[in-house]
Amino acid sequence: MKRRELLFASVAVPLVGTVGPAFGAEPEVFTQGGAAINGYDPVAYFTQSAPVRGREEHSLTWNGATWLFASAENLRLFQVSPESHAPQYGGYCSYAVSEGYTAKTDPDAWTIHSGRLYLNYSLRVRDIWSRDIPGRIRAADANWPGVLG
């Protein structure tokens, strides 16, 4: 196999089983355990440059999902401009969406590019995605929201 094929195979195999069932559409926002983006505060990625767990007492429902925030201030910032703080592609893996499917995300595998938050399946997948962020964004934008089924 060529190096590129090996690289794809090493990424594709761990992603098997993370895609939703073929018979139903994925929700618009990735949720796990009842909370959007694994219960992490989307605003903290911008204000603290780190993934920070949200708290139930600072929550709201937006876009069909429950979002948790680390503080009342972060909740307020999100309420003022949710589209500016919510991750792209509903919090699904940006690389996966660029390839035409959905996958869960790891809160530590994140990037802010041109003022937008992008999440990925793993740090390794984020590294691959980061090699051509503009191209991956163009591909993901073309696939979104069609990948939801």
N, CA and C of each residue as an Amber inpcrd file, in Angstrom:
protein
   447
   0.8370000  -1.1890000   0.0000000   0.0000000   0.0000000   0.0000000
   0.8750000   1.2430000   0.0000000   0.3560000   2.2680000  -0.6180000
   1.0450000   3.5400000  -0.6050000   0.8750000   4.1810000   0.7660000
   1.7450000   5.1220000   1.0690000   1.7080000   5.7910000   2.3660000
   0.3410000   6.4400000   2.6270000  -0.2160000   7.1040000   1.6220000
  -1.5110000   7.7730000   1.7870000  -2.6140000   6.7660000   2.1040000
  -2.5990000   5.6010000   1.4280000  -3.6010000   4.5760000   1.6910000
  -3.4500000   4.0230000   3.0970000  -2.2160000   3.8500000   3.5380000
  -1.9870000   3.3720000   4.9050000  -2.4810000   4.3940000   5.9210000
  -2.2060000   5.6670000   5.6390000  -2.6410000   6.7220000   6.5370000
  -4.1580000   6.7440000   6.6350000  -4.8410000   6.6620000   5.4880000
  -6.3020000   6.6450000   5.5050000  -6.8090000   5.4260000   6.2560000
  -6.2060000   4.2700000   6.0030000  -6.6510000   3.0430000   6.6730000
  -6.4720000   3.1670000   8.1820000  -5.4120000   3.8000000   8.6250000
  -5.1890000   3.9260000  10.0640000  -6.1830000   4.8740000  10.7060000
  -6.7380000   5.8050000   9.9240000  -7.7520000   6.7180000  10.4360000
  -9.1330000   6.1070000  10.2970000  -9.4040000   5.4930000   9.1690000
 -10.7470000   4.9830000   8.8860000 -11.1450000   3.8520000   9.8140000
 -10.2410000   2.9700000  10.1380000 -10.5840000   1.8220000  10.9750000
 -11.0970000   2.2510000  12.3470000 -10.4290000   3.1930000  13.0540000
 -10.9770000   3.5890000  14.3530000 -12.3260000   4.2830000  14.2570000
 -12.6540000   4.8440000  13.0980000 -13.9140000   5.5560000  12.9640000
 -15.0790000   4.6260000  12.6820000 -14.8060000   3.3840000  12.2990000
 -15.8740000   2.4420000  12.0050000 -16.7210000   2.2630000  13.2590000
 -18.0180000   2.3390000  13.0820000 -18.9250000   2.1800000  14.2260000
 -19.2990000   3.4810000  14.8940000 -18.7160000   4.5970000  14.4480000
 -19.0750000   5.8700000  15.0530000 -20.1200000   6.5950000  14.2420000
 -20.4260000   6.0750000  13.0830000 -21.4270000   6.6820000  12.2210000
 -22.7940000   6.1890000  12.6660000 -23.7930000   7.0410000  12.5290000
 -25.1410000   6.6770000  12.9440000 -25.7190000   5.5770000  12.0860000
 -26.8150000   5.0010000  12.5240000 -27.4460000   3.9200000  11.7760000
 -27.9350000   4.4040000  10.4180000 -27.8620000   3.5150000   9.4370000
 -28.2380000   3.8770000   8.0710000 -29.7270000   4.1580000   7.9500000
 -30.5310000   3.6540000   8.8650000 -31.9730000   3.7890000   8.7380000
 -32.5200000   5.0670000   9.3600000 -31.7240000   5.8400000  10.0480000
 -32.2310000   7.0410000  10.6920000 -31.2850000   8.2020000  10.5160000
 -31.8170000   9.3920000  10.5850000 -31.0080000  10.5920000  10.4430000
 -30.3500000  10.9310000  11.7860000 -29.1490000  11.4520000  11.6980000
 -28.4470000  11.9360000  12.8910000 -29.0960000  13.2440000  13.3360000
 -29.0940000  13.5350000  14.6510000 -29.5790000  14.8400000  15.0980000
 -28.6370000  15.9390000  14.6060000 -29.1320000  17.1490000  14.5310000
 -28.3220000  18.2530000  14.0130000 -27.1240000  18.5840000  14.9030000
 -27.2290000  18.2830000  16.2000000 -26.1350000  18.5610000  17.1360000
 -25.6900000  17.2490000  17.7650000 -24.3810000  17.0210000  17.7840000
 -23.8200000  15.8250000  18.4090000 -24.0140000  15.9100000  19.9210000
 -24.7100000  14.9200000  20.4730000 -24.9060000  14.8540000  21.9200000
 -24.4220000  13.5050000  22.4320000 -23.9340000  13.5260000  23.6350000
 -23.5350000  12.3030000  24.3050000 -23.8830000  12.4820000  25.7740000
 -24.5780000  11.5140000  26.3280000 -25.0160000  11.6380000  27.7100000
 -26.0260000  12.7560000  27.9000000 -26.7480000  13.1020000  26.8400000
 -27.7850000  14.1140000  26.9400000 -27.3300000  15.5440000  26.7490000
 -26.0410000  15.7660000  26.5890000 -25.5400000  17.1360000  26.4470000
 -24.7740000  17.3070000  25.1420000 -24.8760000  18.4940000  24.5730000
 -24.1330000  18.8160000  23.3540000 -22.6360000  18.7490000  23.6320000
 -21.9070000  18.3640000  22.6330000 -20.4340000  18.2730000  22.6120000
 -19.8400000  17.7120000  23.9170000 -20.3840000  16.5800000  24.3130000
 -19.8690000  15.8520000  25.4870000 -19.9870000  16.6220000  26.8000000
 -20.8470000  17.6330000  26.8470000 -21.0210000  18.4110000  28.0750000
 -19.9690000  19.4770000  28.2960000 -19.1870000  19.7810000  27.2610000
 -18.1610000  20.8190000  27.3890000 -18.7300000  22.1730000  26.9960000
 -18.1500000  23.2100000  27.5540000 -18.5670000  24.5870000  27.3440000
 -17.9720000  25.0970000  26.0280000 -18.7980000  25.3720000  25.0120000
 -18.2440000  25.8440000  23.7370000 -17.5820000  27.2160000  23.8400000
 -18.0510000  28.0590000  24.7280000 -17.4900000  29.4000000  24.8720000
 -16.0770000  29.3380000  25.4490000 -15.8150000  28.3880000  26.3290000
 -14.4940000  28.2800000  26.9650000 -13.3770000  28.0510000  25.9520000
 -13.6800000  27.3860000  24.8410000 -12.6510000  27.2130000  23.8160000
 -12.1420000  28.5710000  23.3360000 -13.0190000  29.5590000  23.2970000
 -12.6520000  30.8980000  22.8500000 -12.0590000  31.7420000  23.9740000
 -12.6380000  31.6580000  25.1690000 -12.2240000  32.5420000  26.2600000
 -11.0680000  31.9950000  27.0870000 -10.9460000  30.6580000  27.1660000
  -9.8890000  30.0640000  27.9760000  -8.9120000  29.2300000  27.1550000
  -9.1640000  29.1360000  25.8650000  -8.3110000  28.3460000  24.9590000
  -8.1050000  26.9280000  25.4690000  -9.2010000  26.3640000  25.9900000
  -9.1260000  25.0040000  26.5270000 -10.5310000  24.4210000  26.6240000
 -10.6240000  23.0820000  26.5630000 -11.9160000  22.4510000  26.8280000
 -12.2020000  22.4900000  28.3290000 -13.3830000  22.9740000  28.6830000
 -13.7790000  23.0910000  30.0900000 -15.1660000  22.4750000  30.2120000
 -15.3400000  21.5950000  31.1740000 -16.6460000  20.9700000  31.3970000
 -17.6650000  22.0140000  31.8110000 -18.8610000  21.8810000  31.2330000
 -19.9620000  22.7450000  31.6230000 -20.6420000  22.2080000  32.8700000
 -21.5280000  23.0250000  33.4350000 -22.2410000  22.6530000  34.6560000
 -23.7400000  22.7370000  34.4140000 -24.4640000  21.8150000  35.0080000
 -25.9220000  21.7370000  34.8170000 -26.6210000  23.0420000  35.1840000
 -26.1250000  23.7400000  36.2030000 -26.7960000  24.9720000  36.6270000
 -26.6270000  26.1110000  35.6290000 -25.7270000  25.9500000  34.6590000
 -25.5450000  26.9370000  33.5900000 -25.8200000  26.2330000  32.2660000
 -27.0850000  26.0300000  31.9640000 -27.4400000  25.2880000  30.7510000
 -28.5880000  25.9640000  30.0210000 -28.7210000  25.6060000  28.7570000
 -29.8600000  26.0580000  27.9660000 -30.0730000  25.0720000  26.8290000
 -31.2630000  25.1220000  26.2660000 -31.5690000  24.3000000  25.1050000
 -31.4960000  25.2020000  23.8840000 -30.6980000  24.7970000  22.9180000
 -30.5500000  25.5380000  21.6690000 -30.3380000  24.5480000  20.5360000
 -31.0240000  24.7530000  19.4610000 -30.8680000  23.9150000  18.2720000
 -31.1390000  22.4380000  18.5670000 -32.0990000  22.2050000  19.4720000
 -32.5100000  20.8450000  19.7760000 -31.6190000  20.0870000  20.7330000
 -30.6700000  20.7660000  21.3700000 -29.7490000  20.0900000  22.2930000
 -29.5670000  20.9170000  23.5610000 -29.1680000  20.2480000  24.6340000
 -28.8460000  20.9230000  25.8860000 -27.3640000  21.2550000  25.8880000
 -27.0590000  22.5190000  26.0920000 -25.6850000  23.0060000  26.1200000
 -25.3330000  23.3860000  27.5500000 -24.1590000  22.9980000  27.9950000
 -23.6920000  23.2830000  29.3470000 -22.5410000  24.2920000  29.2910000
 -22.4840000  25.1480000  30.3020000 -21.4750000  26.1950000  30.3610000
 -20.8080000  26.1910000  31.7280000 -19.5630000  26.5950000  31.7700000
 -18.7940000  26.5880000  33.0140000 -19.2040000  27.7200000  33.9450000
 -19.7850000  28.7870000  33.3830000 -20.1450000  29.9450000  34.2030000
 -21.3820000  30.6310000  33.6320000 -21.9750000  31.4590000  34.4590000
 -23.1230000  32.2490000  34.0150000 -22.7030000  33.2180000  32.9130000
 -21.4850000  33.7290000  32.9910000 -20.9910000  34.6450000  31.9580000
 -20.8630000  33.9440000  30.6120000 -20.3510000  32.7220000  30.5940000
 -20.2420000  31.9880000  29.3280000 -21.6250000  31.6730000  28.7550000
 -22.5580000  31.3420000  29.6220000 -23.9350000  31.1180000  29.1820000
 -24.4840000  32.3860000  28.5370000 -24.2650000  33.5320000  29.1700000
 -24.7290000  34.8140000  28.6300000 -24.0990000  35.0950000  27.2650000
 -22.7960000  34.8700000  27.1470000 -22.1140000  35.1040000  25.8650000
 -22.6960000  34.2310000  24.7570000 -23.0150000  32.9900000  25.0870000
 -23.6120000  32.0850000  24.1080000 -25.0080000  32.5690000  23.7170000
 -25.7880000  32.9960000  24.6980000 -27.1460000  33.4690000  24.4220000
 -27.1370000  34.6670000  23.4750000 -26.1620000  35.5330000  23.6230000
 -26.0500000  36.7280000  22.7870000 -25.7340000  36.3490000  21.3420000
 -24.8860000  35.3360000  21.1530000 -24.4590000  34.9750000  19.7990000
 -24.1130000  33.4870000  19.7180000 -25.1320000  32.6210000  19.7250000
 -24.8340000  31.1820000  19.7130000 -24.0720000  30.7250000  18.4660000
 -24.3760000  31.2860000  17.3090000 -23.6970000  30.8680000  16.0820000
 -22.2100000  31.1940000  16.1100000 -21.8110000  32.1940000  16.8920000
 -20.4010000  32.5640000  16.9970000 -19.6100000  31.6180000  17.8910000
 -20.2990000  30.8990000  18.7610000 -19.6060000  30.0470000  19.7310000
 -19.8190000  28.5520000  19.5210000 -20.9230000  28.1800000  18.9210000
 -21.2050000  26.7510000  18.7200000 -20.2020000  26.1740000  17.7190000
 -19.8060000  24.9350000  17.9340000 -18.8750000  24.3180000  16.9790000
 -19.5430000  24.1060000  15.6220000 -18.7390000  24.1180000  14.6090000
 -19.2290000  23.8930000  13.2550000 -19.7240000  22.4570000  13.1140000
 -20.6190000  22.2520000  12.1880000 -21.1530000  20.9330000  11.8490000
 -21.7960000  20.2360000  13.0500000 -22.4470000  21.0500000  13.8920000
 -23.1850000  20.5120000  15.0160000 -22.3180000  19.8270000  16.0590000
 -21.0270000  20.0800000  16.0250000 -20.1280000  19.4380000  16.9830000
 -19.6740000  18.0480000  16.5710000 -20.0620000  17.6070000  15.3670000
 -19.5470000  16.3340000  14.8410000 -18.1170000  16.5610000  14.3540000
 -17.4010000  15.4910000  14.1620000 -16.0130000  15.5560000  13.6990000
 -15.9310000  16.2740000  12.3520000 -15.1670000  17.3430000  12.3060000
 -15.0200000  18.1300000  11.0830000 -14.3850000  17.3300000   9.9600000
 -13.4000000  16.5050000  10.2980000 -12.7650000  15.6540000   9.2880000
 -13.7890000  14.6880000   8.7040000 -14.5540000  14.0340000   9.5600000
 -15.5580000  13.0720000   9.0910000 -16.5590000  13.7510000   8.1670000
 -17.0430000  14.9200000   8.5370000 -18.0080000  15.6290000   7.6990000
 -17.3640000  15.9730000   6.3570000 -16.0870000  16.3290000   6.3640000
 -15.4110000  16.6350000   5.0890000 -15.2940000  15.4000000   4.2060000
 -15.3360000  14.2190000   4.8190000 -15.2680000  12.9570000   4.0850000
 -16.6530000  12.3910000   3.7580000 -17.7120000  13.0420000   4.2740000
 -19.0640000  12.6390000   3.9130000 -19.8000000  11.7850000   4.9200000
 -19.3810000  11.7650000   6.1590000 -20.0830000  11.0150000   7.2000000
 -19.9530000  11.7590000   8.5280000 -20.5810000  11.2430000   9.5790000
 -20.4640000  11.8600000  10.9000000 -19.7040000  10.9340000  11.8390000
 -19.0790000  11.5250000  12.8290000 -18.3770000  10.7730000  13.8660000
 -18.3750000  11.6090000  15.1410000 -18.2670000  10.9330000  16.2640000
 -18.2100000  11.6250000  17.5490000 -16.9190000  12.4330000  17.6440000
 -16.7950000  13.1930000  18.7020000 -15.6190000  14.0420000  18.8620000
 -14.9820000  13.8740000  20.2340000 -13.7190000  14.2310000  20.2900000
 -12.9420000  14.2650000  21.5260000 -12.7960000  15.7370000  21.9050000
 -13.1990000  16.1430000  23.1030000 -13.1220000  17.5550000  23.4890000
 -11.7160000  18.1450000  23.3900000 -10.6780000  17.3090000  23.4790000
  -9.3050000  17.8050000  23.3790000  -8.8400000  18.0020000  21.9400000
  -9.5860000  17.4860000  20.9690000  -9.2040000  17.5760000  19.5570000
  -9.9700000  18.7300000  18.9090000  -9.5200000  19.9350000  19.1350000
 -10.2390000  21.1210000  18.6950000  -9.3010000  22.1090000  18.0200000
  -9.8980000  22.9750000  17.2160000  -9.1700000  24.0340000  16.5320000
 -10.1070000  25.2220000  16.3800000  -9.5780000  26.4020000  16.5700000
 -10.3110000  27.6090000  16.1830000  -9.6130000  28.1340000  14.9420000
 -10.3960000  28.2590000  13.8740000  -9.8610000  28.7450000  12.5980000
 -10.7990000  29.8270000  12.0820000 -10.2620000  30.9940000  11.7870000
 -11.0510000  32.1320000  11.2980000 -12.2610000  32.4070000  12.1920000
 -12.0400000  32.3170000  13.5010000 -13.0880000  32.6500000  14.4640000
 -14.1630000  31.6040000  14.6300000 -13.9490000  30.3960000  14.1140000
 -14.9230000  29.3100000  14.2200000 -14.2890000  28.1200000  14.9340000
 -15.1220000  27.4160000  15.7160000 -14.6800000  26.2460000  16.4680000
 -14.9370000  24.9780000  15.6660000 -13.9110000  24.1560000  15.5350000
 -14.0030000  22.8700000  14.8390000 -13.5330000  21.7830000  15.7970000
 -14.3040000  20.7070000  15.8800000 -13.9620000  19.5710000  16.7280000
 -13.6390000  18.3710000  15.8430000 -12.8110000  17.4570000  16.3710000
 -12.4470000  16.2520000  15.6370000 -12.5260000  15.0260000  16.5170000
 -12.5210000  13.8720000  15.8620000 -12.6590000  12.5680000  16.4980000
 -11.5370000  12.2890000  17.5030000 -10.3190000  12.6600000  17.1530000
  -9.1620000  12.4060000  18.0100000  -8.0660000  13.4020000  17.6600000
  -7.0150000  13.4250000  18.4610000  -5.8790000  14.2990000  18.1670000
  -5.2100000  13.8900000  16.8580000  -5.1370000  12.6060000  16.6050000
  -4.5300000  12.1180000  15.3570000  -5.3490000  12.5710000  14.1480000
  -6.6660000  12.4590000  14.2330000  -7.5200000  12.9090000  13.1320000
  -7.4190000  14.4250000  12.9840000  -7.3430000  15.1430000  14.0880000
  -7.1760000  16.6030000  14.0080000  -5.8920000  16.9690000  13.2730000
  -4.8280000  16.2270000  13.5090000  -3.5740000  16.4870000  12.8120000
  -3.7340000  16.3130000  11.3050000  -4.4420000  15.2900000  10.8990000
  -4.6860000  15.0650000   9.4630000  -5.5610000  16.1850000   8.9060000
  -6.6180000  16.5270000   9.6160000  -7.5210000  17.5990000   9.1950000
  -6.7690000  18.9220000   9.0770000  -5.8320000  19.1540000   9.9830000
  -5.0980000  20.4210000  10.0330000  -4.1390000  20.6170000   8.8610000
  -3.8400000  19.5740000   8.1310000  -2.9090000  19.6990000   6.9960000
  -3.4900000  20.5290000   5.8590000  -4.8110000  20.6110000   5.7710000
  -5.4650000  21.4120000   4.7390000  -6.8020000  21.9090000   5.2800000
  -6.7330000  22.7750000   6.2710000  -7.9590000  23.2540000   6.9010000
  -8.9000000  23.9290000   5.8940000  -8.4250000  24.8530000   5.0630000
  -9.3660000  25.4800000   4.1160000 -10.0260000  24.4710000   3.1710000
  -9.2720000  23.5140000   2.6810000  -9.8420000  22.4940000   1.7950000
 -10.8260000  21.6030000   2.5140000 -10.4990000  21.2230000   3.7400000
 -11.4080000  20.3940000   4.5350000 -12.6900000  21.1570000   4.8530000
 -12.5740000  22.4370000   5.1600000 -13.7610000  23.2420000   5.4470000
 -14.6430000  23.3330000   4.2030000 -14.0500000  23.5640000   3.0410000
 -14.8460000  23.6210000   1.8010000 -15.5960000  22.3040000   1.5840000
 -14.8940000  21.1850000   1.7730000 -15.5350000  19.8780000   1.5840000
 -16.6300000  19.6510000   2.6240000 -16.3590000  19.9900000   3.8780000
 -17.3530000  19.7970000   4.9360000 -18.5680000  20.6930000   4.7080000
 -18.3260000  21.9490000   4.3250000 -19.4370000  22.8520000   4.0390000
 -20.3310000  22.2890000   2.9260000 -19.7040000  21.6850000   1.9240000
 -20.4640000  21.1050000   0.8090000 -21.2750000  19.8930000   1.2730000
 -20.7690000  19.1640000   2.2550000 -21.4520000  17.9530000   2.7460000
 -22.4900000  18.2450000   3.8320000 -22.3770000  19.3770000   4.4860000
 -23.2470000  19.7020000   5.6250000 -24.5040000  20.4080000   5.1540000
 -25.6740000  20.0870000   5.5950000 -26.0420000  19.0770000   6.5830000
 -26.4520000  17.7320000   5.9570000 -26.1730000  17.5410000   4.6740000
 -26.5780000  16.3110000   3.9890000 -26.0840000  15.0310000   4.6500000
 -24.9510000  15.1080000   5.3590000 -24.4150000  13.9030000   6.0210000
 -25.3060000  13.4190000   7.1670000 -26.2290000  14.2510000   7.5830000
 -27.1110000  13.8520000   8.6880000 -28.1570000  12.8250000   8.2510000
 -28.2900000  12.6330000   6.9570000 -29.2480000  11.6430000   6.4590000
 -30.4980000  12.2990000   6.1180000
